[in-house]
Amino acid sequence: MDAKRKKELKEILMDMKALKLTEIKQNAEEKENADSYQHDAQDFADTATNAYDKDIHLELTEKNKKMLIDIEDALNKIEEGRFGKCERCARDISIERLKVLPFSKLCIKCQSGTEKK
């Protein structure tokens, strides 16, 4: 992969990282708001809604944290010169796939095989 494409993908990953960090912060703030409303809940329905909102924010935060780890891993691979290789078959991951999902660990063929199992 040439330097221009690596730079482009690194910029995409950095933008994604900033977005995920913002989303994690927002989810934490919204969870705190749900916690504070819990004390003001008037009835069972309010309590249930607050608990549901809290669960949603926790799940979103966990998904964003996992994606942030994948993004960091991809950024490290760029620095180490290992970026863009399938972790299963060691072939190059297509540039089209990397532009859509720059932290892809598997090529399309290997990913398809994983999903069929």
Secondary structure, 3 states (H helix, E strand, C coil): CCHHHHHHHHHHHHHHHHHHHHHHHHHHHHHHHHHHHHHHCCCHHHHHHHHHHHHHHHHHHHHHHHHHHHHHHHHHHHHHCCCCECCCCCCECCHHHHHHCCCCCCCHHHHHHHHHC
